[in-house]
Each structure stands twice: as C-alpha cells, then as structure tokens.
Amino acid sequence: MTTRHSLLAALVAVLWGLNFVAIDLGLHANGRDVPPLLFVAMRFLLVVFPWIFFIRKPDVSWGAIIGVGLFMSAGQFGLLYLSMALGMPAGLASLVLQAQVLLTVLLAAVFLRERPSRRQLAGVVLGVAGLAIVAVGRSSVAPLLPFIIVLAAALSWAAGNVIARKAKAASGLGLVIWSGAVVPLPLIALSLVIDGPDAIAATMLDLQTGTVLSAVYTAVFASLVGYGIWNWLLAKYPPSAVVPFTLLVPVVGMSAAWLALQEVPSATELAGGLLLLGGVATAVLKRGGGPLEPKQDAPHQLPTPVPAGMTTGSEQVAEIRSNV
C-alpha cells in the first residue's frame, strides 16, 4: 500500500474507534438516557435512507440480506448499545467486540467447513485467555452482565460474517445498506415492548442535540464513509494488506474514551486486553509481520478475516464489521 492509502486505512480505524465514544455520548446526552434499541433503529434509518434509493440491491438472496441484517446489524448493535446503556465502558466495549474475529474463525470452521490453521487456533486460545482475564478484572469492579452482552454482540457479528461470506455479495456497501433496512422496525417494536411507548414518546419529544449528532456520526461517518473508504481500498489491494489496520480500532477507542469520558481501565483489564489483541494479531498476521493468507494447496483453509460487509478485489466479498 502507498503511504496515502495507508493513511486512509488508518483514518477508517480512527472513525470506527471514535464510534464507541459517540455511541456513549448519544445514549446519555445531557444526562438523559435514550432507550438503546430505539437509538439503534435511529442509526439505521440514517444508514438506509435515502441511500437505498440510489444503491442497487446486491446480487444475493433475500434470505442472505435478512440474515446479515438480523445478525450483523440488529443483533450486534442492539446488544452493543444495550450493554453500554447498562454500564459497559465505551473503550472496553471497543476491545471486547474484537472477539468477533476469533468467533468468526470458529463459526466458519463449523458452518462453512473452512479449516483454520494452527496459527489461527493458537490465536483463538490466546484471545479466549485474554477475554477471561478481562472478565475477571471487570467482575471485580462492576456487574459482569454488560460484558457478557458485548460478547453476545461479538457472536452475533461473527454469525453475520459467516452469512455474508457464504452470500458473496459483489457490493459490500450495498449489502450494508439493504441489510440495514431489516433493522428499524423489529428494534422499534422491541423497544416498545421493553421500554414502553411513554419512554419512546418522551425521548422523541425531547430529543437531545447530542443524541442526534451521535446518530449522524455513527450512520454517516462510521458506517457509510468508513465502509466507503474501506471498500475502495479493498478493491485496490488484497484484504491481507488492509485488514491489520483494524487492530488500531480498540487502541483508538480506549484512548478516546480515556480522553473524552475519563475511562481508565484497570491493570487486569489492560493485561487481558493486550492478550486478546495478541490473539487477534496471531489469527490475522503471519510470522514476520505480514498478513496470513490461505495456502494454495489448502483450498478449505480459512482465509484472513476481514471486516464484514467489505469487498475484495478477487472474491468481491469481505468478512470481519464496524460498525460499527
């Protein structure tokens, strides 16, 4: 990659890392809590409209579009926003959500019969150990439930990755937009059941500027601009040259949360986080610092994970989101 394009990839990592702080600020704007599922629905209304009228439907089945929408978008972000509404720190959420890389390796092995390499399995083991350490550190200072919900969000994202890979959509951005149309109605309905119509009406009648700006940032900058740049880079370069930049996302997320929200992770959480990132790096990088690529004589070996909804120059498909 050229220096200019490397800087663009790093910019995307920054946009995605800041996404978690934006979510936290929007959920608690001016001290007023926004129902998390309603907030996700607001985000995806901005992701879908008016863009769906200008972006062609991807050449995949409606079942794939619905599956990606339910797991990669509604499930992942619904659970992520819920965990943060329940007290999961933004920086720590950006870190724990990276477990989706490791979970995708395992789910692809089970459902797509893509055999992971020994190095990828070693990365999974390291990552699980890191998550266990983070869980121990988190349970000593706060309830463990939000942490578990973020892991469920990572699992939902991983399931969406597998569906997206099997669908092999030629347009990553098109899949993001069209699958996003699945999100608003179910989450609004769930919010009505969980939060009640009075809470939703009160939120919409007294919508805070911070909440609106957060929804715009997460939809436009994190989703549309971020994925637009990423898809363009992946059309020019193999995913193995671009995907290591996703390791910057939790670094940016935790740093931004420290500066903007005064979130300071404990020593135990930092140690577990470093081990988790080490596991992710082991899963996506080969010895010597280069990216892992499937062997030519092992067609069923799991390829390098890439963020979900992204396209490659060869397969026109991407694996490992964003959305953040």
TIVEXFI-746690 format. One record per residue (C-alpha): residue number from 1; residue in three letters; x, z, y. Coordinates in steps of 0.001 Angstrom, whole numbers. Last residue first. Layout:
N
{NUM ALA {X Z Y}}
...
// end
This chain:
324
{324 VAL {-19553 13955 -102}}
{323 ASN {-19869 12693 -535}}
{322 SER {-17732 12024 -1626}}
{321 ARG {-17630 10905 -5131}}
{320 ILE {-14941 9692 -9087}}
{319 GLU {-15732 6349 -10668}}
{318 ALA {-15418 2911 -9299}}
{317 VAL {-16569 -543 -10293}}
{316 GLN {-15661 -4049 -9351}}
{315 GLU {-13708 -4258 -12627}}
{314 SER {-10654 -6040 -11214}}
{313 GLY {-10626 -5466 -7457}}
{312 THR {-12151 -2060 -7813}}
{311 THR {-15385 -760 -6353}}
{310 MET {-16371 2749 -5328}}
{309 GLY {-19630 4576 -6050}}
{308 ALA {-17834 7500 -7587}}
{307 PRO {-14297 8438 -6704}}
{306 VAL {-11697 7066 -9104}}
{305 PRO {-10580 8370 -12483}}
{304 THR {-7608 6503 -13972}}
{303 PRO {-8687 4739 -17117}}
{302 LEU {-9839 6485 -20323}}
{301 GLN {-8233 4916 -23374}}
{300 HIS {-10539 2552 -25233}}
{299 PRO {-8444 -560 -24669}}
{298 ALA {-5269 1066 -25981}}
{297 ASP {-2717 -1730 -26316}}
{296 GLN {-2625 -2445 -22600}}
{295 LYS {-2162 1216 -21782}}
{294 PRO {-4559 2639 -19231}}
{293 GLU {-3082 3511 -15838}}
{292 LEU {-1933 6860 -14517}}
{291 PRO {-742 6844 -10934}}
{290 GLY {2912 7142 -9991}}
{289 GLY {4609 10452 -9277}}
{288 GLY {7437 10286 -11822}}
{287 ARG {5258 11098 -14802}}
{286 LYS {1773 9669 -14442}}
{285 LEU {-873 10786 -11998}}
{284 VAL {-4635 11111 -12467}}
{283 ALA {-5051 13881 -15061}}
{282 THR {-1888 15754 -14089}}
{281 ALA {-2986 15683 -10458}}
{280 VAL {-6371 17133 -11423}}
{279 GLY {-4678 19879 -13451}}
{278 GLY {-2308 20683 -10603}}
{277 LEU {-5281 20778 -8264}}
{276 LEU {-6846 23405 -10541}}
{275 LEU {-3585 25363 -10722}}
{274 LEU {-3309 25335 -6934}}
{273 GLY {-6898 26514 -6680}}
{272 GLY {-6321 29334 -9154}}
{271 ALA {-3385 30581 -7105}}
{270 LEU {-5324 30215 -3855}}
{269 GLU {-8337 32066 -5280}}
{268 THR {-6105 34890 -6501}}
{267 ALA {-4349 35162 -3127}}
{266 SER {-7728 35414 -1418}}
{265 PRO {-9178 32545 565}}
{264 VAL {-9343 32885 4362}}
{263 GLU {-12451 31417 5936}}
{262 GLN {-12232 31675 9724}}
{261 LEU {-15039 29113 10091}}
{260 ALA {-13373 26416 12189}}
{259 LEU {-9667 26948 11477}}
{258 TRP {-9880 28301 7913}}
{257 ALA {-12715 25928 7019}}
{256 ALA {-10657 23006 8345}}
{255 SER {-7663 24054 6249}}
{254 MET {-9801 24506 3125}}
{253 GLY {-11468 21116 3518}}
{252 VAL {-8278 19270 4452}}
{251 VAL {-6444 20577 1384}}
{250 PRO {-9600 20103 -687}}
{249 VAL {-9711 16394 292}}
{248 LEU {-5970 15661 63}}
{247 LEU {-6136 15183 -3717}}
{246 THR {-8436 12254 -2973}}
{245 PHE {-5345 10377 -1753}}
{244 PRO {-4252 10031 -5375}}
{243 VAL {-7113 7496 -5843}}
{242 VAL {-5593 4675 -3779}}
{241 ALA {-2758 3151 -5803}}
{240 SER {-4468 3797 -9151}}
{239 PRO {-7597 2164 -7771}}
{238 PRO {-5800 -1201 -7703}}
{237 TYR {-5421 -2550 -4164}}
{236 LYS {-7310 -4955 -1881}}
{235 ALA {-10895 -4379 -3101}}
{234 LEU {-10086 -694 -3479}}
{233 LEU {-9123 -538 190}}
{232 TRP {-12413 -2137 1243}}
{231 ASN {-14378 235 -975}}
{230 TRP {-12603 3191 589}}
{229 ILE {-13202 2006 4155}}
{228 GLY {-16933 1539 3528}}
{227 TYR {-17110 4730 1481}}
{226 GLY {-15842 6798 4384}}
{225 VAL {-17884 4938 6989}}
{224 LEU {-21143 5157 4989}}
{223 SER {-20879 8547 3290}}
{222 ALA {-18646 10913 5272}}
{221 PHE {-19057 9246 8673}}
{220 VAL {-22686 8121 8664}}
{219 ALA {-24513 10499 6322}}
{218 THR {-22393 13658 6574}}
{217 TYR {-21824 13206 10302}}
{216 VAL {-25450 12400 11119}}
{215 ALA {-26738 15367 9079}}
{214 SER {-24254 17675 10792}}
{213 LEU {-25228 16371 14226}}
{212 VAL {-28902 17041 13451}}
{211 THR {-28182 20560 12176}}
{210 GLY {-26018 21367 15194}}
{209 THR {-28744 20153 17550}}
{208 GLN {-31183 22605 15990}}
{207 LEU {-34537 21538 14630}}
{206 ASP {-37236 23919 15857}}
{205 LEU {-40364 22020 14785}}
{204 MET {-38603 20647 11688}}
{203 THR {-37345 24062 10585}}
{202 ALA {-40653 25838 11214}}
{201 ALA {-42540 23134 9312}}
{200 ILE {-40173 23431 6355}}
{199 ALA {-40436 27215 6297}}
{198 ASP {-44245 27093 6531}}
{197 PRO {-44493 24440 3799}}
{196 GLY {-42849 26699 1227}}
{195 ASP {-39193 27312 447}}
{194 ILE {-39194 26717 -3319}}
{193 VAL {-42246 24498 -3826}}
{192 LEU {-41979 22580 -550}}
{191 SER {-38224 22324 -1043}}
{190 LEU {-38793 20820 -4472}}
{189 ALA {-41128 18194 -2989}}
{188 ILE {-38632 17411 -219}}
{187 LEU {-35956 17112 -2889}}
{186 PRO {-38018 14713 -5003}}
{185 LEU {-38963 12558 -1961}}
{184 PRO {-35515 12323 -343}}
{183 VAL {-33170 11494 -3264}}
{182 VAL {-34113 8268 -5062}}
{181 ALA {-33364 6175 -1950}}
{180 GLY {-29763 7313 -2293}}
{179 SER {-29478 5110 -5382}}
{178 TRP {-30003 2093 -3116}}
{177 ILE {-27472 3227 -509}}
{176 VAL {-24690 4425 -2823}}
{175 LEU {-25171 1477 -5192}}
{174 GLY {-24936 -965 -2303}}
{173 LEU {-21746 718 -1115}}
{172 GLY {-20175 303 -4565}}
{171 SER {-21224 -3317 -4831}}
{170 ALA {-20391 -5051 -8124}}
{169 ALA {-22126 -2303 -10107}}
{168 LYS {-20509 -1584 -13478}}
{167 ALA {-23603 172 -14957}}
{166 LYS {-21497 2083 -17513}}
{165 ARG {-19183 3287 -14760}}
{164 ALA {-22083 4349 -12557}}
{163 ILE {-23700 6305 -15416}}
{162 VAL {-20393 8034 -16192}}
{161 ASN {-19831 8880 -12538}}
{160 GLY {-23365 10262 -12251}}
{159 ALA {-22659 12624 -15141}}
{158 ALA {-19476 13722 -13339}}
{157 TRP {-21443 14388 -10159}}
{156 SER {-23930 16520 -12104}}
{155 LEU {-21037 18451 -13658}}
{154 ALA {-19486 19018 -10226}}
{153 ALA {-22830 20273 -8908}}
{152 ALA {-23079 22622 -11900}}
{151 LEU {-19608 23899 -10998}}
{150 VAL {-20881 24449 -7451}}
{149 ILE {-23819 26431 -8903}}
{148 ILE {-21424 28631 -10886}}
{147 PHE {-19506 29481 -7710}}
{146 PRO {-22762 30290 -5886}}
{145 LEU {-23727 32673 -8754}}
{144 LEU {-20470 34666 -8827}}
{143 PRO {-21511 37215 -6225}}
{142 ALA {-18719 38100 -3784}}
{141 VAL {-15342 39865 -3525}}
{140 SER {-14162 40496 -7098}}
{139 SER {-16265 37666 -8522}}
{138 ARG {-14351 35159 -6391}}
{137 GLY {-10938 36115 -7715}}
{136 VAL {-12129 35991 -11310}}
{135 ALA {-13880 32670 -10719}}
{134 VAL {-10770 31214 -9052}}
{133 ILE {-8697 32274 -12079}}
{132 ALA {-11185 30662 -14469}}
{131 LEU {-11194 27485 -12379}}
{130 GLY {-7412 27303 -12579}}
{129 ALA {-7489 27705 -16355}}
{128 VAL {-10090 24931 -16565}}
{127 GLY {-7867 22700 -14444}}
{126 LEU {-4801 23324 -16569}}
{125 VAL {-6744 22510 -19748}}
{124 VAL {-8240 19376 -18192}}
{123 GLY {-4822 18231 -17008}}
{122 ALA {-3446 18671 -20526}}
{121 LEU {-6306 16502 -21770}}
{120 GLN {-5349 13862 -19210}}
{119 ARG {-1725 13976 -20361}}
{118 ARG {-2802 13676 -23987}}
{117 SER {-4668 10507 -23058}}
{116 PRO {-8441 10415 -22891}}
{115 ARG {-10332 8220 -25380}}
{114 GLU {-13181 6346 -23765}}
{113 ARG {-16082 6799 -26199}}
{112 LEU {-18548 6160 -23358}}
{111 PHE {-20716 9237 -23981}}
{110 VAL {-18267 11809 -25318}}
{109 ALA {-14954 10616 -23857}}
{108 ALA {-16659 9702 -20598}}
{107 LEU {-18109 13209 -20433}}
{106 LEU {-14691 14823 -20906}}
{105 VAL {-12822 12717 -18347}}
{104 THR {-15746 13074 -15935}}
{103 LEU {-15534 16858 -16266}}
{102 LEU {-11886 16774 -15184}}
{101 VAL {-12581 14741 -12078}}
{100 GLN {-15751 16742 -11369}}
{99 ALA {-13611 19887 -11189}}
{98 GLN {-12786 18680 -7673}}
{97 LEU {-16000 20475 -6627}}
{96 VAL {-14088 23748 -6892}}
{95 LEU {-11794 22802 -4009}}
{94 SER {-14306 21548 -1462}}
{93 ALA {-16522 24528 -2340}}
{92 LEU {-13629 26903 -1614}}
{91 GLY {-13303 25470 1856}}
{90 ALA {-17029 25621 2578}}
{89 PRO {-17427 29228 1402}}
{88 MET {-20202 29735 -1174}}
{87 GLY {-22764 32024 474}}
{86 LEU {-26209 31214 -922}}
{85 ALA {-26658 28324 1536}}
{84 MET {-23311 27002 291}}
{83 SER {-24529 27091 -3306}}
{82 LEU {-27779 25354 -2366}}
{81 TYR {-25920 22643 -448}}
{80 LEU {-23730 21949 -3489}}
{79 LEU {-26678 22056 -5916}}
{78 GLY {-28719 19541 -3925}}
{77 PHE {-25591 17534 -3243}}
{76 GLN {-24639 17021 -6871}}
{75 GLY {-28109 16789 -8339}}
{74 ALA {-29680 14558 -5687}}
{73 SER {-26680 12250 -5211}}
{72 MET {-24576 11761 -8344}}
{71 PHE {-27183 12969 -10835}}
{70 LEU {-30592 11784 -9619}}
{69 GLY {-29425 8804 -7591}}
{68 VAL {-26968 7640 -10230}}
{67 GLY {-29694 7842 -12881}}
{66 ILE {-32280 6103 -10665}}
{65 ILE {-29901 3233 -9905}}
{64 ALA {-28894 2983 -13571}}
{63 GLY {-32529 2902 -14706}}
{62 TRP {-33294 295 -12056}}
{61 SER {-30811 -1937 -13822}}
{60 VAL {-27697 -3229 -12108}}
{59 ASP {-26968 -6146 -9767}}
{58 PRO {-26775 -4029 -6631}}
{57 LYS {-29747 -4287 -4244}}
{56 ARG {-28691 -6213 -1152}}
{55 ILE {-27647 -4294 1950}}
{54 PHE {-29524 -5120 5170}}
{53 PHE {-32922 -3462 4635}}
{52 ILE {-31294 -574 2764}}
{51 TRP {-29226 164 5862}}
{50 PRO {-32171 1337 7995}}
{49 PHE {-32477 3835 6444}}
{48 VAL {-30719 4884 3238}}
{47 VAL {-27874 7152 4336}}
{46 LEU {-29952 8608 7175}}
{45 LEU {-32803 9464 4786}}
{44 PHE {-30065 10764 2534}}
{43 ARG {-28960 13420 4988}}
{42 MET {-32480 14573 5737}}
{41 ALA {-33186 14978 1998}}
{40 VAL {-30025 17069 1676}}
{39 PHE {-31240 19301 4529}}
{38 LEU {-34633 19736 2860}}
{37 LEU {-32827 20869 -278}}
{36 PRO {-30776 23371 1728}}
{35 PRO {-33654 25002 3647}}
{34 VAL {-32050 25417 7096}}
{33 ASP {-30893 28875 8128}}
{32 ARG {-30981 29726 11825}}
{31 GLY {-27885 31482 13164}}
{30 ASN {-27339 28864 15839}}
{29 ALA {-26826 26231 13130}}
{28 HIS {-26519 27827 9679}}
{27 LEU {-27001 24903 7285}}
{26 GLY {-25573 22444 9788}}
{25 LEU {-22361 24423 10264}}
{24 ASP {-21858 24708 6515}}
{23 ILE {-22488 20999 5939}}
{22 ALA {-20077 20024 8725}}
{21 VAL {-17417 22297 7236}}
{20 PHE {-17846 20581 3875}}
{19 ASN {-17690 17087 5369}}
{18 LEU {-14390 17850 7077}}
{17 GLY {-12669 17175 3741}}
{16 TRP {-14500 13878 3283}}
{15 LEU {-13544 12592 6718}}
{14 VAL {-9948 13788 6218}}
{13 ALA {-9719 12082 2818}}
{12 VAL {-11054 8900 4433}}
{11 LEU {-8373 9142 7117}}
{10 ALA {-5709 9477 4397}}
{9 ALA {-6897 6196 2906}}
{8 LEU {-6739 4588 6367}}
{7 LEU {-3220 5955 6858}}
{6 SER {-2194 4431 3540}}
{5 HIS {-3657 1133 4740}}
{4 ARG {-1530 1178 7859}}
{3 THR {1601 2189 5961}}
{2 THR {1133 -691 3551}}
{1 MET {0 0 0}}
// end
